[in-house]
Amino acid sequence: MSRFDVDDCFWAIRRPSWPPPKSLTGTGYPPPGAQTLLSKGTGVICERLLYCLPLGYLHSAARVAMLAITLAIANGQQACVAQQKPAVTARFQVFWQDGSTTSAEEIDGWSQVARPQDESLDAASINRKPLFNLQNPARLVRNITLSNELKGPFIQLTNGDTLPGRIVTVSPATAPTNEDSLHVSIIDPLSTLDARSNLIQVRRDAIARIATGDRQPDSFTPGLVVFRGGGRTQARAIRWTPSGIRLLSERAVKSAAWSDLVDVHMPQVDRMQAVLRDTAVELPQASDFLGRMVTTNGAVFTYHRGRIRTGVHRGKLCHIVQPSWAVNAIYVPVDSIVSTSYRRIDEIALPQLPATELARRSVFGQSWQWRRNRNVQGQPLSSGERQADFGIGMWSHSEIAFELPPHSVAFSAWVGIDRRARDGGCVRCKLYRDDVANDPIWTSELLRSGQAPVRAEVNNLNGARRLVLVAEFAHENRQPGDLPFDMCDMVSWLSPVVRIDREPLQGVPLDLEQPFPELAGWSISEETRQRISIRSFHDGKRGKWTPVMVLDKDRDPQATVAPLVLFQEVDVTLANAWLVGATGRDDMGKFGYRVIVKADGKHIRGTEGYDSNTTGYAPGDWDTVAYSLGEYVGKKVQLTVTVHPVGDEHAQLCGLLWGELSLSPFIQNLPDDGKPLQPDLVLTTLASLSVESEREDALKSLLAEPSAKLRWFAMDDSVAMPADVQAISCDLDPRSKRFVACIGPSGFSSEVGPFEVWVDDKLVWQSGRITRLIKAQQIDIRLPAKPGKRLTLRVKNQGNHPATWGKAGFVFQ
């Protein structure tokens, strides 16, 4: 450390470019606008921070005051040095709710497992001490040998999570819901079940920001779009396209590919809704918790206890986790997990909530800006021997107001001078309800550098809109050894949580579309809503968790489970006369469900002639059944889907999985007007029409009906081809340019086809096989340029099922 006298001090003040001593280099000191003075007192070398301006801007009185402060600090004070971390030799360190810590090289059931199969983490323990003991659960697990750093592209989620990766495609949902997803190629060491593609689907309504290069994740400006090359604009609205975005600004509408974008901040972000979605409980349990995982590549994942397991993937032990914003699971190697914190399901991490800076002042004009989940210098949060992976870093004097979620009742945190601050810091912290004009609801003692953090707790937040965190100067009350004004006042709030009352939320009727977007448009009775609860099923085959519907979870074991009935009123048209239902079961019971569809009370069987039944399928497998509403086209009907428990009425039922329950167009490839193509020359009107069949009256019976049915939909100018008719043929009119028809089975059928069109002895078109799940198809076939003499229609693999050529004939253009 350099030694110099008072004249040297003034020399340093005069030169704002004077470098700080080497002992401070790389520590982040001095704060903005500050310079470092090294003063020599009576044989004591003292290093202190002093906010000051170049001498040319100071009056002589200010010079004297600064010199007096410097000399006073120098006399008898200890050097301002960073506090040292406690020595820890084991790889893992666990911080418990009661403030104690445990260290070990491994955590059983967490970092090492006895079996390679997928397992839950519920039984994890360190030195035989359970992590999730209800009386004293673990609050933070840290691997002290690792650190995290975010580099390259990333996605920032509305709940505050971070996903390192790059968007590659947009996947539109089949149903009109907000569950559309984006495909993100995630970055090693993260992976998915299909390690070759490494793609994860992210719900688009959960995305707050997309950065395609190295950017800072802790800033957010709603609507900001930065282009490659330096251009930027402010977007009022953003829509996704398959290759990028389409944005609306004040001046224009513009499209941009992902390759042209550097940073995209979504203009409308509902952080509160995202945070509450994280806390959505499936089957509530006393041991419910939320986890927050941080990895070496900068990923941050918040997840529910029901959606994490251990398992071996690509030869490594992983934590398999699926946050609420993800459609499939992420595989995280244990040796890349820097930390995981745990909190109760009714606790919301304060940094996740929307916030506004109300005030930030410094005696000397500048101070550090507050940060989420880091101290003001961007380092991990710590105070005394406590550490946290989430919290708030601030500097005195600061006032930060956080919006509170509905039904907030309490707040708790640990607060103190950050361990990385120099000696001499002293502050007083306060909490205010709604506004600082009110009296504080909590006030700390004097918080000083080197001391343990204090507990901040309030239990009177009922009805409050905001919670204001304040760090005040403690200049007038400082003790010997404390620096004046706001020097070294680096404050850290560790693990701050807002507790909400879940009971009012539990009473809210279940919104089916949130956990089951497949049920969009369907209704259930209020009585039925009260009987339904939700749990998660880990589908290892598909690498994801799937919501499961549970009926009568609190029923008497001797009581019968009533059916589940979904309904909607439908104006049936060709645009919505095809219903597909896919149901499955989890592995939590012996018996499954039978699904029955009715229209105005009439039973409609699937296209193969049976109802859906999940009992005969393995857990996670779908029984997918298609239903034709063809006979109801042009009518308004009450459509009901009834789910009946199957098996012993007193036995334990499986959970019910929904893969699909959607209405869609009845015929594929129709023109934009939704109507079948109308031929200029109808096939059944031709005098040259003949059939190939062993029955002598085959042609007569074929033409006896003025219309034929296509999946029970009656179509004029059509012909149903029985299984004993091998071919239908006719002479070709020279004016004919195209052959058109709607093809498919007439009624029940497991499979029919291919359908074939021949001109003379040449096959000019062939369909694929039309199975029970494939819709009828509009075909439009251009005939050969060289006129043929005769056209022949054939259908293979009919079995005993008639095949229909609907609206069949020729077009002259």
C-alpha positions in Angstrom: 0.0 0.0 0.0 1.4 3.4 -1.0 2.2 6.0 1.7 1.8 9.7 1.1 1.2 12.8 3.1 -1.6 15.4 3.1 -0.2 17.2 0.1 -0.4 13.9 -1.8 -4.1 13.8 -0.8 -4.8 17.1 -2.4 -2.8 16.1 -5.4 -5.1 13.0 -5.8 -8.2 15.2 -5.4 -7.1 17.5 -8.1 -6.7 14.7 -10.6 -10.0 12.7 -11.2 -8.0 10.2 -13.3 -5.8 9.3 -10.4 -5.9 5.5 -10.2 -7.1 3.7 -7.0 -4.6 1.6 -5.1 -3.9 -1.9 -6.2 -5.6 -3.3 -3.1 -9.0 -2.0 -4.5 -8.5 -3.0 -8.2 -11.1 -5.5 -9.3 -13.3 -5.1 -6.2 -15.8 -2.8 -7.8 -14.7 0.1 -5.6 -15.0 3.0 -5.5 -18.6 3.4 -6.3 -19.7 5.7 -9.2 -18.3 9.2 -8.9 -16.0 8.2 -6.0 -12.2 8.3 -5.7 -10.0 6.6 -3.2 -7.8 8.5 -0.7 -5.0 6.8 1.1 -4.2 8.8 4.3 -1.3 8.5 6.6 -2.2 9.1 10.2 0.0 8.6 13.3 1.8 5.5 12.2 -1.4 3.9 10.8 -2.1 3.2 7.2 -5.8 3.6 6.4 -7.7 3.0 3.2 -11.0 4.8 2.9 -13.6 5.7 0.2 -14.4 9.3 -0.2 -16.9 10.8 -2.7 -15.3 13.9 -4.1 -14.9 16.2 -7.1 -11.8 17.6 -8.8 -10.2 20.3 -6.8 -11.0 23.0 -9.4 -14.7 22.6 -8.6 -14.4 22.8 -4.9 -14.4 25.8 -2.7 -11.6 26.2 -0.2 -14.0 25.4 2.7 -14.9 22.1 1.1 -11.2 21.3 0.8 -10.7 21.8 4.5 -13.8 19.7 5.3 -12.6 16.8 3.1 -9.1 16.9 4.6 -10.7 16.9 8.1 -12.8 13.8 7.3 -9.8 12.0 5.8 -7.6 12.6 8.8 -10.4 11.7 11.2 -11.0 8.4 9.5 -7.3 7.7 9.4 -6.8 8.0 13.2 -7.2 4.7 14.9 -9.5 3.1 12.4 -9.1 -0.4 11.0 -8.5 -0.9 7.3 -11.6 -1.2 5.1 -11.2 -4.7 3.8 -13.7 -7.2 2.3 -15.0 -9.7 4.8 -13.7 -13.2 4.3 -15.9 -16.2 3.4 -16.0 -19.0 5.9 -13.7 -21.9 5.0 -15.7 -24.9 3.6 -14.0 -28.0 2.3 -16.9 -30.2 1.3 -18.5 -29.9 -2.1 -22.1 -29.3 -1.0 -23.4 -26.9 1.6 -27.0 -26.8 2.8 -28.5 -23.8 4.5 -31.5 -24.8 6.7 -34.6 -22.8 7.7 -33.3 -22.3 11.3 -30.1 -20.7 10.1 -27.8 -23.7 10.5 -25.6 -25.2 7.8 -24.5 -28.7 6.9 -21.6 -29.6 4.5 -20.9 -32.9 2.8 -19.2 -34.3 -0.3 -22.5 -35.8 -1.6 -26.3 -35.5 -1.0 -28.0 -38.9 -1.1 -30.9 -39.0 -3.5 -29.8 -35.6 -4.9 -26.2 -35.7 -6.2 -26.0 -39.5 -6.0 -28.6 -42.3 -6.3 -28.6 -45.9 -5.4 -30.5 -46.9 -8.6 -30.3 -45.5 -12.2 -34.1 -45.4 -12.6 -36.0 -42.1 -12.4 -36.7 -41.2 -8.8 -38.3 -38.3 -6.9 -36.2 -36.1 -4.7 -38.5 -36.4 -1.7 -36.2 -38.7 0.2 -33.0 -36.7 -0.4 -30.8 -36.3 2.6 -27.3 -34.9 3.6 -25.5 -36.7 6.4 -28.8 -38.6 7.0 -30.6 -35.4 7.6 -33.7 -35.1 5.2 -33.7 -32.0 3.0 -37.5 -31.7 3.1 -38.1 -32.2 6.8 -41.3 -30.2 7.6 -40.0 -28.8 10.9 -36.7 -27.6 9.5 -36.4 -27.9 5.7 -33.5 -27.0 3.5 -33.7 -23.5 2.1 -30.6 -23.5 -0.1 -28.3 -26.2 -1.6 -25.0 -25.0 -3.0 -22.2 -26.6 -4.9 -19.4 -24.4 -3.7 -17.0 -25.6 -6.4 -19.2 -24.1 -9.2 -20.1 -20.6 -10.4 -22.6 -19.5 -13.0 -22.1 -17.2 -16.0 -24.6 -16.4 -18.8 -23.1 -16.1 -22.3 -24.6 -16.1 -25.7 -28.3 -16.1 -26.6 -31.0 -16.6 -24.0 -34.8 -16.4 -23.4 -36.0 -14.5 -20.3 -39.4 -15.6 -19.0 -42.1 -13.5 -17.4 -41.6 -15.2 -14.0 -37.9 -14.1 -14.0 -36.4 -17.4 -15.2 -33.7 -17.6 -17.8 -33.3 -20.2 -20.5 -29.9 -20.2 -22.4 -30.8 -21.0 -26.0 -31.9 -19.8 -29.4 -35.4 -19.8 -31.0 -35.6 -21.9 -34.1 -39.3 -22.2 -35.1 -42.8 -21.2 -34.1 -45.3 -24.0 -33.5 -49.0 -22.8 -33.8 -51.4 -24.6 -31.6 -54.2 -26.7 -33.2 -56.8 -25.2 -30.9 -57.4 -21.4 -30.5 -55.7 -21.1 -27.1 -52.7 -19.1 -25.8 -50.7 -22.2 -25.5 -48.8 -21.7 -28.7 -45.2 -22.6 -28.2 -41.8 -21.6 -29.5 -39.1 -24.2 -30.2 -35.8 -23.3 -28.5 -32.5 -25.0 -29.1 -31.0 -25.1 -25.6 -27.3 -24.9 -24.8 -25.1 -27.5 -23.2 -25.0 -28.8 -20.6 -28.8 -28.7 -20.8 -30.5 -31.2 -22.9 -33.9 -32.8 -23.7 -35.0 -36.4 -24.1 -34.1 -36.2 -27.8 -30.5 -35.1 -27.4 -30.0 -34.9 -31.2 -32.4 -32.0 -31.6 -32.1 -30.6 -28.1 -35.3 -28.7 -28.6 -37.6 -27.5 -25.8 -41.0 -26.0 -26.4 -41.7 -22.8 -24.5 -45.2 -21.3 -24.1 -45.1 -18.1 -26.0 -47.2 -16.2 -23.5 -44.5 -16.9 -20.9 -41.7 -15.1 -22.9 -40.6 -11.6 -21.8 -37.4 -11.1 -23.7 -35.4 -12.8 -26.4 -31.6 -12.0 -26.7 -29.8 -13.5 -29.7 -26.3 -12.5 -28.5 -24.3 -11.6 -25.4 -26.6 -9.2 -23.4 -27.2 -8.4 -19.8 -30.2 -10.4 -18.4 -31.1 -8.0 -15.6 -32.5 -5.1 -17.7 -35.9 -5.0 -19.3 -37.5 -2.2 -21.4 -41.1 -3.1 -22.6 -41.4 -3.0 -26.4 -37.7 -2.4 -27.1 -36.4 -4.1 -30.3 -32.7 -3.9 -31.2 -31.7 -4.9 -34.7 -28.4 -6.3 -35.9 -26.4 -3.3 -37.2 -27.5 -1.0 -34.3 -31.0 0.1 -35.3 -33.7 0.0 -32.7 -37.4 0.8 -32.4 -40.2 0.8 -29.8 -42.9 -1.8 -30.5 -46.5 -1.4 -29.5 -47.4 -5.0 -30.4 -45.4 -8.0 -31.5 -46.7 -11.2 -33.3 -44.7 -14.3 -33.9 -44.0 -15.6 -37.5 -42.4 -18.9 -38.5 -39.0 -17.2 -39.0 -39.1 -14.2 -36.6 -41.5 -11.5 -35.5 -43.9 -8.9 -37.0 -44.0 -5.7 -35.0 -46.2 -2.6 -34.9 -44.5 0.6 -34.0 -45.8 4.2 -33.9 -44.8 4.6 -37.6 -45.0 1.3 -39.4 -45.5 -2.4 -39.4 -42.3 -4.3 -39.9 -41.2 -8.0 -40.2 -37.8 -9.2 -39.1 -36.2 -12.6 -39.1 -34.4 -14.0 -36.0 -31.1 -13.5 -37.8 -31.8 -9.8 -38.1 -32.6 -9.3 -34.3 -30.3 -8.8 -31.4 -32.7 -8.1 -28.5 -36.5 -8.3 -28.3 -38.5 -7.1 -25.2 -42.2 -8.0 -25.3 -44.4 -4.9 -25.0 -47.1 -6.5 -22.8 -45.8 -8.7 -20.0 -47.9 -9.9 -17.1 -45.4 -10.8 -14.4 -47.9 -11.2 -11.7 -49.9 -13.8 -13.6 -46.7 -15.7 -14.4 -45.7 -15.8 -10.7 -49.1 -17.0 -9.6 -48.9 -19.7 -12.3 -45.8 -21.0 -10.6 -47.7 -21.5 -7.4 -50.6 -23.3 -9.0 -50.9 -26.5 -6.8 -52.0 -29.8 -8.2 -53.0 -32.0 -5.3 -52.0 -29.8 -2.3 -49.8 -31.4 0.3 -48.2 -30.2 3.4 -44.7 -30.8 1.9 -45.4 -28.8 -1.3 -42.5 -26.5 -2.3 -41.2 -24.6 -5.2 -37.6 -25.0 -6.3 -35.3 -22.4 -8.0 -32.3 -24.0 -9.8 -29.3 -22.1 -11.1 -26.8 -23.7 -13.5 -23.3 -23.1 -14.6 -24.4 -21.7 -18.0 -26.7 -19.1 -16.4 -30.0 -20.9 -16.6 -32.6 -20.2 -13.9 -35.6 -22.6 -13.5 -38.5 -22.3 -11.1 -40.5 -25.5 -10.7 -43.0 -27.3 -8.6 -42.0 -30.3 -6.4 -44.2 -32.5 -8.5 -42.1 -31.8 -11.6 -38.6 -32.8 -10.8 -36.9 -36.2 -10.7 -33.4 -37.7 -10.8 -32.4 -39.9 -13.7 -29.5 -40.9 -15.8 -29.4 -39.3 -19.3 -26.5 -39.4 -21.8 -24.5 -41.3 -19.2 -24.9 -38.6 -16.5 -27.0 -38.3 -13.4 -29.5 -35.4 -14.1 -32.2 -33.5 -12.4 -35.2 -33.7 -14.8 -37.2 -30.6 -14.4 -40.2 -28.9 -16.1 -41.0 -25.3 -15.2 -44.5 -24.1 -15.7 -43.5 -22.3 -18.9 -42.1 -25.4 -20.6 -44.1 -28.0 -22.6 -41.4 -30.7 -22.1 -38.8 -31.5 -19.6 -35.2 -30.3 -19.3 -32.4 -32.6 -18.3 -29.8 -30.8 -16.1 -26.6 -32.7 -15.2 -26.1 -32.6 -11.4 -22.5 -31.5 -11.9 -23.7 -28.3 -13.6 -26.1 -27.3 -10.8 -24.6 -24.3 -8.9 -27.5 -24.0 -6.4 -31.1 -24.8 -5.7 -33.2 -22.9 -3.3 -36.5 -24.1 -1.9 -39.5 -22.3 -0.5 -43.1 -23.2 0.5 -45.8 -23.3 -2.2 -47.5 -20.2 -0.6 -44.3 -18.1 -0.7 -43.6 -15.9 -3.6 -40.0 -14.7 -4.2 -40.0 -10.9 -3.9 -37.6 -10.4 -6.9 -40.2 -12.0 -9.2 -42.7 -9.3 -8.6 -43.1 -6.0 -10.6 -41.2 -3.2 -8.9 -40.7 0.6 -9.2 -37.7 2.6 -7.8 -39.2 5.5 -5.9 -36.0 7.2 -4.8 -32.2 6.8 -4.9 -30.0 9.4 -3.3 -26.4 9.9 -2.4 -24.7 12.6 -0.4 -22.2 12.8 -3.2 -24.6 12.7 -6.1 -24.3 9.1 -7.4 -24.9 5.6 -6.0 -25.3 2.0 -7.1 -28.6 1.0 -8.8 -30.6 -1.8 -7.1 -30.6 -5.3 -8.6 -32.6 -8.5 -8.5 -30.9 -11.7 -7.2 -27.5 -10.0 -7.0 -25.8 -7.4 -4.9 -25.4 -4.0 -6.4 -22.1 -5.0 -7.9 -23.6 -8.1 -9.6 -22.1 -10.6 -7.2 -24.0 -13.4 -5.3 -26.0 -12.2 -2.3 -24.5 -12.8 1.2 -24.4 -11.3 4.6 -22.5 -12.6 7.6 -22.5 -16.4 7.1 -25.8 -16.4 5.3 -26.1 -16.8 1.5 -29.1 -16.7 -0.9 -29.6 -17.3 -4.6 -32.5 -14.8 -4.7 -33.0 -11.5 -3.1 -32.6 -7.7 -3.5 -29.3 -5.7 -3.6 -29.5 -2.0 -2.9 -27.5 1.0 -1.6 -28.5 3.6 0.8 -30.5 5.7 0.3 -32.9 3.7 -1.8 -36.7 3.1 -1.9 -38.1 0.2 -4.0 -41.8 -0.5 -4.2 -42.9 -4.0 -5.1 -46.5 -4.8 -6.3 -48.1 -7.4 -4.1 -50.1 -10.4 -5.4 -53.7 -10.9 -4.3 -54.3 -12.3 -0.8 -50.8 -11.3 0.5 -50.6 -11.7 4.2 -47.0 -11.7 5.3 -43.4 -10.9 4.4 -40.1 -12.3 5.7 -36.4 -11.9 4.8 -32.9 -11.6 6.2 -31.3 -8.2 5.7 -27.8 -6.9 6.4 -24.7 -5.3 5.0 -23.4 -7.5 2.1 -20.4 -9.6 3.0 -18.4 -8.1 0.1 -18.8 -4.6 1.4 -15.8 -2.9 3.1 -15.8 -2.3 6.8 -17.5 0.8 8.0 -20.9 0.5 6.3 -23.9 1.3 8.5 -27.6 1.6 7.5 -31.1 1.4 8.8 -33.7 -0.6 6.8 -37.4 -0.1 6.9 -40.6 -1.6 5.4 -43.6 0.4 4.5 -47.1 -0.7 3.5 -48.2 0.9 0.2 -46.3 4.3 0.6 -43.4 5.8 2.5 -45.7 8.6 3.6 -47.2 6.1 6.1 -45.5 4.9 9.2 -43.1 2.0 8.7 -44.4 -1.4 9.6 -40.9 -2.6 10.4 -37.7 -0.9 11.3 -34.3 -2.5 11.8 -31.7 -1.8 14.3 -28.5 -0.2 13.1 -27.0 -2.6 10.5 -23.2 -2.6 10.4 -20.5 -4.3 8.3 -19.4 -7.6 9.6 -22.5 -8.3 11.6 -24.9 -11.1 11.0 -28.1 -10.2 9.1 -31.3 -9.6 11.0 -34.7 -11.1 10.5 -37.3 -8.9 8.9 -40.9 -10.1 9.4 -44.3 -8.5 9.0 -47.7 -10.2 9.3 -50.1 -7.4 8.5 -50.1 -7.2 4.7 -53.8 -8.1 4.2 -55.2 -5.7 1.6 -51.9 -4.0 0.9 -51.1 -3.1 -2.7 -47.4 -2.6 -2.4 -44.5 -3.3 -0.1 -41.7 -0.7 0.0 -38.2 -1.6 0.9 -36.0 1.3 2.2 -32.3 1.5 3.1 -31.6 4.8 4.9 -28.4 6.6 5.7 -27.4 6.0 9.3 -24.9 8.9 9.4 -26.2 10.6 12.6 -26.4 7.4 14.6 -23.2 5.8 13.4 -20.8 4.3 16.0 -17.0 4.5 16.2 -15.6 2.7 13.2 -18.6 3.5 11.0 -18.1 5.6 7.9 -20.1 8.7 7.4 -22.9 9.3 4.9 -23.5 6.3 2.5 -20.0 4.9 2.3 -19.9 1.1 2.1 -23.7 0.9 2.5 -24.2 -2.1 0.3 -27.4 -3.7 1.6 -28.6 -7.2 0.7 -32.1 -8.6 1.4 -31.6 -12.4 1.5 -34.4 -14.9 0.5 -37.2 -12.3 0.7 -40.7 -13.9 0.3 -44.3 -12.8 0.3 -46.6 -15.3 1.8 -50.1 -15.5 0.3 -53.3 -17.0 1.7 -54.0 -19.9 -0.7 -57.5 -20.7 0.7 -59.3 -18.1 -1.3 -57.5 -19.2 -4.4 -58.4 -22.9 -3.8 -62.0 -21.9 -3.8 -61.9 -20.4 -7.3 -63.5 -22.8 -9.8 -61.1 -24.6 -11.9 -60.3 -23.0 -15.3 -60.1 -26.1 -17.5 -58.2 -24.3 -20.3 -55.2 -23.5 -18.2 -54.0 -27.0 -17.3 -55.9 -28.7 -20.2 -55.8 -26.4 -23.3 -57.2 -29.5 -25.2 -60.6 -28.8 -23.5 -60.9 -25.2 -24.9 -64.5 -24.5 -25.7 -66.0 -27.2 -23.5 -68.0 -26.5 -20.4 -68.6 -28.4 -17.2 -71.1 -27.8 -14.3 -70.0 -25.9 -11.2 -70.7 -29.0 -9.2 -68.3 -31.0 -11.4 -65.6 -28.3 -11.1 -65.6 -28.8 -7.3 -64.9 -32.5 -7.8 -61.9 -32.1 -10.0 -58.3 -31.7 -8.9 -55.0 -32.0 -10.8 -51.8 -33.8 -10.4 -48.8 -34.4 -12.7 -47.8 -37.6 -14.5 -44.2 -38.0 -15.5 -44.3 -39.4 -19.1 -40.8 -40.9 -19.5 -41.5 -42.0 -23.1 -42.1 -38.4 -24.2 -39.8 -36.7 -21.8 -42.4 -34.4 -20.1 -44.9 -34.0 -17.3 -48.5 -34.1 -18.3 -51.4 -32.7 -16.2 -53.8 -35.4 -14.9 -57.4 -34.9 -14.0 -58.5 -36.6 -10.8 -62.2 -37.1 -10.0 -63.5 -37.1 -6.4 -60.1 -37.0 -4.7 -61.8 -36.7 -1.3 -64.5 -39.3 -1.9 -65.4 -42.0 0.6 -63.7 -45.2 -0.5 -67.1 -46.9 -0.5 -68.7 -44.3 -2.6 -69.3 -44.5 -6.4 -67.5 -42.0 -8.6 -70.0 -40.0 -10.7 -69.2 -39.5 -14.4 -67.6 -36.4 -15.7 -69.7 -34.6 -18.3 -68.4 -32.0 -20.7 -70.8 -30.2 -23.1 -71.1 -27.5 -25.7 -73.7 -26.3 -28.2 -72.5 -26.6 -31.8 -73.8 -25.3 -35.1 -72.5 -28.2 -37.1 -71.0 -27.4 -40.5 -68.4 -28.9 -42.7 -65.9 -26.7 -40.9 -66.4 -28.4 -37.5 -68.1 -31.8 -38.1 -65.0 -33.9 -37.2 -64.4 -34.6 -33.5 -61.2 -36.2 -32.2 -60.8 -37.3 -28.6 -57.5 -38.7 -27.1 -57.6 -39.9 -23.5 -55.1 -41.8 -21.4 -54.4 -42.7 -17.8 -51.5 -42.4 -15.3 -50.1 -45.1 -13.1 -51.8 -44.2 -9.9 -54.6 -46.7 -10.0 -55.9 -50.0 -11.5 -59.0 -48.8 -13.5 -59.5 -46.2 -16.2 -62.3 -44.6 -18.1 -64.7 -45.1 -20.9 -65.6 -42.0 -23.0 -69.1 -41.8 -24.7 -70.0 -39.0 -27.2 -73.6 -38.0 -27.8 -75.4 -35.4 -30.0 -78.8 -34.4 -28.7 -78.8 -37.5 -26.6 -78.0 -39.9 -29.5 -74.9 -42.1 -29.0 -72.2 -41.5 -31.6 -69.6 -44.2 -31.9 -66.1 -43.7 -33.2 -65.4 -44.2 -36.9 -64.3 -47.8 -36.3 -67.5 -48.5 -34.3 -66.4 -48.4 -30.7 -66.0 -45.9 -27.8 -62.7 -44.8 -26.2 -61.6 -46.8 -23.2 -58.3 -46.1 -21.4 -58.2 -49.2 -19.2 -56.5 -51.4 -21.7 -53.7 -49.0 -22.4 -50.3 -48.6 -20.7 -49.9 -45.4 -18.5 -49.2 -42.5 -20.8 -50.5 -44.1 -24.0 -53.4 -42.5 -25.8 -56.6 -44.1 -27.0 -57.4 -41.8 -29.9 -60.9 -42.0 -31.4 -62.4 -39.9 -34.2 -66.1 -39.2 -34.4 -68.1 -38.1 -37.4 -70.8 -35.5 -37.0 -71.6 -35.8 -40.7 -75.3 -36.6 -40.3 -75.7 -33.4 -38.3 -74.3 -30.9 -40.8 -76.6 -28.0 -41.0 -78.1 -28.5 -37.6 -77.6 -27.1 -34.1 -76.9 -29.8 -31.5 -76.0 -30.2 -27.9 -72.8 -32.2 -27.9 -71.8 -34.1 -24.7 -68.8 -36.1 -23.8 -69.3 -38.3 -20.8 -66.3 -39.9 -19.0 -67.4 -43.0 -17.1 -65.2 -44.8 -14.5 -64.6 -48.4 -15.5 -64.1 -51.4 -13.2 -64.8 -52.0 -9.5 -66.7 -48.9 -8.4 -64.8 -48.9 -5.1 -61.3 -49.5 -6.5 -58.7 -46.8 -6.9 -59.1 -45.0 -10.2 -56.2 -43.8 -12.4 -55.9 -40.2 -13.2 -57.3 -39.1 -16.5 -55.1 -37.6 -19.2 -56.4 -35.5 -22.0 -54.5 -35.5 -25.3 -57.2 -33.9 -27.5 -60.9 -33.1 -27.6 -61.3 -30.8 -30.6 -63.7 -30.1 -33.5 -62.1 -29.5 -36.9 -63.1 -29.5 -40.6 -64.8 -32.6 -41.9 -63.1 -32.8 -45.3 -59.4 -32.0 -45.9 -58.3 -29.8 -48.8 -61.5 -28.0 -49.4 -61.3 -24.6 -51.2 -61.2 -21.4 -49.2 -65.0 -21.1 -49.3 -65.2 -24.4 -47.4 -67.4 -26.1 -50.0 -66.7 -29.2 -52.1 -65.7 -28.6 -55.7 -68.7 -28.7 -58.1 -68.1 -30.7 -61.3 -69.3 -29.5 -64.7 -70.0 -33.1 -65.7 -71.3 -35.4 -63.0 -70.0 -38.9 -63.1 -73.3 -40.6 -62.3 -75.1 -38.9 -65.2 -72.9 -40.5 -67.9 -74.5 -43.0 -70.2 -71.1 -44.7 -70.6 -70.9 -45.6 -66.9 -70.1 -49.2 -66.2 -68.9 -51.3 -63.2 -66.7 -54.4 -62.8 -68.5 -56.8 -60.5 -69.8 -60.4 -60.4 -73.3 -59.1 -59.6 -75.4 -58.4 -62.6 -77.4 -55.7 -60.9 -74.4 -54.0 -59.4 -74.7 -50.8 -61.6 -78.4 -50.6 -61.1 -78.2 -50.8 -57.4 -75.3 -48.3 -57.4 -77.3 -45.7 -59.2 -80.5 -46.4 -57.3 -79.7 -43.9 -54.6 -79.6 -40.2 -55.6 -77.0 -39.5 -53.0 -74.3 -41.4 -51.1 -72.9 -41.0 -47.6 -69.4 -40.0 -46.8 -68.7 -40.8 -43.2 -72.5 -40.5 -42.7 -72.7 -37.1 -44.5 -75.2 -37.3 -47.4 -73.7 -35.9 -50.6 -75.5 -35.4 -53.9 -74.0 -36.4 -57.2 -72.1 -39.2 -55.4 -71.6 -42.9 -55.6 -70.9 -45.4 -52.8 -68.7 -48.2 -54.2 -69.5 -51.6 -52.4 -66.8 -54.0 -51.6 -68.0 -56.4 -54.4 -67.5 -53.7 -57.1 -63.9 -53.8 -58.2 -64.0 -50.8 -60.6 -66.2 -48.0 -62.0 -65.4 -46.6 -65.4 -66.7 -44.2 -68.1 -65.8 -42.7 -71.4 -63.8 -39.4 -71.2 -65.3 -36.3 -72.6 -62.7 -34.4 -74.7 -63.6 -31.2 -72.8 -62.6 -32.7 -69.4 -59.4 -31.2 -67.9 -59.7 -32.3 -64.3 -61.4 -35.0 -62.2 -62.7 -34.0 -58.8 -64.3 -35.9 -55.9 -64.5 -36.2 -52.1 -63.3 -39.6 -51.1 -63.5 -41.7 -47.9 -65.4 -44.5 -46.3 -69.2 -44.4 -46.3 -69.5 -45.3 -42.7 -67.7 -47.4 -40.1 -64.2 -48.5 -41.3 -60.9 -49.2 -39.7 -59.1 -48.6 -43.0 -59.9 -48.3 -46.7 -57.8 -47.5 -49.8 -55.7 -46.6 -51.6 -58.2 -44.9 -53.9 -56.9 -45.0 -57.5 -57.7 -43.1 -60.7 -56.7 -44.7 -64.1 -56.8 -43.3 -67.6 -56.9 -46.1 -70.1 -54.3 -48.6 -68.7 -52.2 -45.9 -66.8 -52.4 -45.1 -63.1 -52.5 -41.3 -62.9 -53.3 -40.8 -59.2 -53.3 -42.8 -56.0 -54.2 -41.8 -52.4 -52.8 -43.2 -49.2 -54.8 -45.5 -47.0 -57.6 -43.7 -45.2 -57.7 -45.0 -41.6 -60.2 -44.5 -38.9 -58.4 -41.3 -37.8 -58.0 -39.7 -41.3 -60.7 -37.3 -42.6 -62.4 -37.5 -46.0 -60.4 -35.7 -48.7 -61.2 -33.4 -51.5 -59.2 -34.5 -54.6 -58.6 -32.4 -57.7 -56.6 -34.3 -60.4 -55.4 -32.8 -63.6 -55.9 -35.3 -66.4 -53.1 -36.1 -68.9 -52.6 -33.6 -71.7 -52.9 -36.3 -74.3 -56.6 -37.2 -74.3 -57.5 -40.6 -73.1 -60.5 -42.8 -74.0 -61.7 -44.1 -70.7 -61.4 -43.3 -66.9 -61.5 -46.0 -64.3 -61.9 -45.7 -60.5 -60.6 -48.4 -58.1 -60.5 -48.8 -54.3 -58.2 -51.4 -52.6 -58.4 -52.9 -49.1 -62.1 -52.2 -48.7 -62.9 -55.3 -46.6 -66.7 -55.1 -46.1 -66.9 -51.4 -46.1 -68.3 -49.3 -48.9 -66.1 -46.4 -50.2 -67.6 -43.2 -51.5 -66.7 -40.9 -54.4 -68.6 -37.8 -53.4 -69.4 -35.0 -55.8 -67.5 -37.0 -58.4 -67.1 -35.7 -62.0 -65.2 -33.6 -64.4 -64.2 -29.9 -64.7 -63.7 -28.4 -68.1 -61.2 -25.8 -67.0 
